[in-house]
Amino acid sequence: MASMSSFVGSAQDLHQDFTIHNLPLGIGETWAGDGKRTVFSRIGDTVVNLDALASGGFLSGPILSSDVGRSALRSNSLNEFADLGPNAWFELRQTLQRLLSSEEGVLRDDKAAREKVFYGLDDVVMRCPMEVGDYTDFYSSKEHASNVGAMFGRDPPLMHNW
């Protein structure tokens, strides 16, 4: 993996889970906001508002700068972004890594932009990232799996590798 570092100070900590190499996505809302949920990422102890990045023109790739891409980053779940597929995921990861890199000055040198895009961990409350419909995994619980096995007449109700 190529050596890459970020200008975000807390991302340099070797014990930090969210470095420039691990930029997770999630859905959250700001405490001071209007309750609108949007897509965020995290680097170090900083939460990055991806809708604000898109609105500010920082996401200029062909997918993320399109109406569909911007809509996905304004969404209140990650479903719309997930539906865009691997090319969009790759484009977002590459763009975020470039923007957050110590080599790139676009955000690093623009305090006003950082104030619109960056939040502290305590300023954002994270929510369920995906909307999952019509699915229940009864096999995630030993009790449910045993009951289903018994209903199908298995003896013992659970397979040896459950």
C-alpha distance (Angstrom), angle and dihedral (degrees) to the residues before:
residue distance angle dihedral
M1 . . .
A2 3.78 . .
S3 3.77 116.6 .
M4 3.78 108.7 -102.0
S5 3.78 130.7 165.0
S6 3.77 135.2 -174.5
F7 3.77 132.2 -132.5
V8 3.83 87.6 -133.6
G9 3.79 100.7 102.7
S10 3.81 98.6 -150.5
A11 3.83 90.0 55.1
Q12 3.82 89.9 67.9
D13 3.82 94.1 68.2
L14 3.81 108.9 111.6
H15 3.82 89.6 -143.2
Q16 3.81 92.4 52.9
D17 3.80 115.0 111.6
F18 3.79 94.8 -157.1
T19 3.78 108.5 62.0
I20 3.78 127.0 147.9
H21 3.82 86.1 -84.6
N22 3.83 93.8 57.4
L23 3.81 112.8 45.6
P24 3.80 107.9 164.2
L25 3.78 124.7 -163.9
G26 3.77 126.1 -134.3
I27 3.77 144.6 155.0
G28 3.76 120.6 -109.0
E29 3.74 146.7 145.4
T30 3.77 130.7 -137.3
W31 3.78 119.9 -113.2
A32 3.79 90.6 -132.1
G33 3.79 94.9 45.1
D34 3.77 134.9 89.4
G35 3.80 95.0 -90.9
K36 3.82 91.7 -95.6
R37 3.77 112.5 147.8
T38 3.79 119.7 -139.8
V39 3.81 142.6 163.8
F40 3.80 117.8 -76.9
S41 3.77 136.3 176.9
R42 3.77 129.1 -163.1
I43 3.76 135.6 -136.9
G44 3.78 118.9 177.6
D45 3.79 107.6 -40.6
T46 3.80 92.1 -26.1
V47 3.79 126.4 100.0
V48 3.82 114.9 -149.8
N49 3.81 119.8 -149.4
L50 3.80 105.5 -141.8
D51 3.80 93.7 -170.2
A52 3.81 88.4 57.3
L53 3.82 89.9 48.7
A54 3.82 90.3 51.8
S55 3.82 93.2 44.6
G56 3.80 90.0 49.8
G57 3.80 91.7 54.3
F58 3.80 94.5 -113.3
L59 3.81 93.8 125.3
S60 3.77 101.5 68.0
G61 3.80 102.0 156.7
P62 3.79 119.1 120.9
I63 3.80 96.4 -103.8
L64 3.80 102.5 36.4
S65 3.80 94.7 44.2
S66 3.82 91.8 52.6
D67 3.81 121.8 95.1
V68 3.80 89.8 -106.9
G69 3.81 92.4 50.2
R70 3.80 94.4 47.6
S71 3.80 90.3 47.0
A72 3.83 90.8 53.0
L73 3.82 90.7 54.0
R74 3.82 91.3 49.4
S75 3.77 92.3 50.7
N76 3.80 124.7 114.5
S77 3.82 90.8 -129.7
L78 3.79 137.3 33.9
N79 3.80 92.4 -119.0
E80 3.79 94.5 95.5
F81 3.82 91.9 48.4
A82 3.82 91.6 46.2
D83 3.81 89.0 53.3
L84 3.82 90.2 58.7
G85 3.80 88.9 71.7
P86 3.80 138.4 -144.1
N87 3.80 97.0 -42.9
A88 3.81 90.8 59.4
W89 3.80 91.8 44.5
F90 3.79 90.6 51.6
E91 3.80 92.0 45.9
L92 3.81 91.6 51.8
R93 3.80 94.3 46.8
Q94 3.81 93.0 48.3
T95 3.81 92.3 46.0
L96 3.82 93.8 47.8
Q97 3.79 91.8 48.0
R98 3.80 90.5 50.2
L99 3.83 94.3 46.6
L100 3.81 93.0 46.7
S101 3.79 95.0 42.8
S102 3.79 120.0 113.3
E103 3.81 86.8 -127.8
E104 3.83 94.9 59.9
G105 3.79 118.0 76.2
V106 3.81 100.5 -171.6
L107 3.83 94.4 98.2
R108 3.80 98.3 11.0
D109 3.81 92.7 63.0
D110 3.82 98.4 35.7
K111 3.81 110.3 78.9
A112 3.82 93.3 177.4
A113 3.82 91.1 54.7
R114 3.81 92.0 47.3
E115 3.82 90.1 51.9
K116 3.83 89.5 56.7
V117 3.80 95.7 43.2
F118 3.83 106.8 33.1
Y119 3.79 125.9 70.3
G120 3.78 133.3 177.3
L121 3.79 118.8 -113.5
D122 3.80 90.7 -108.8
D123 3.82 91.8 53.6
V124 3.81 95.6 63.7
V125 3.78 131.1 58.1
M126 3.78 112.3 -155.6
R127 3.80 121.4 -137.9
C128 3.80 136.9 -168.0
P129 3.82 104.1 -60.7
M130 3.81 100.7 -152.1
E131 3.77 134.1 44.1
V132 3.78 106.7 -134.4
G133 3.78 116.7 -169.9
D134 3.77 134.9 -173.0
Y135 3.78 96.7 2.7
T136 3.76 131.8 116.0
D137 3.78 121.9 169.1
F138 3.77 103.7 -153.7
Y139 3.78 89.9 174.1
S140 3.80 91.1 68.7
S141 3.79 88.5 80.4
K142 3.79 122.4 60.7
E143 3.81 91.1 -143.5
H144 3.80 93.6 52.8
A145 3.80 92.3 44.8
S146 3.82 90.3 50.8
N147 3.80 91.6 49.9
V148 3.82 92.7 50.1
G149 3.80 90.8 47.4
A150 3.81 90.5 50.9
M151 3.84 90.9 48.5
F152 3.81 88.5 55.8
G153 3.81 89.7 50.4
R154 3.79 97.4 -112.9
D155 3.77 117.5 157.6
P156 2.96 109.9 -133.0
P157 3.81 92.5 25.6
L158 3.82 94.2 -141.6
M159 3.76 125.7 58.9
H160 3.80 115.8 -120.8
N161 3.82 91.8 -109.5
W162 3.79 97.3 52.6
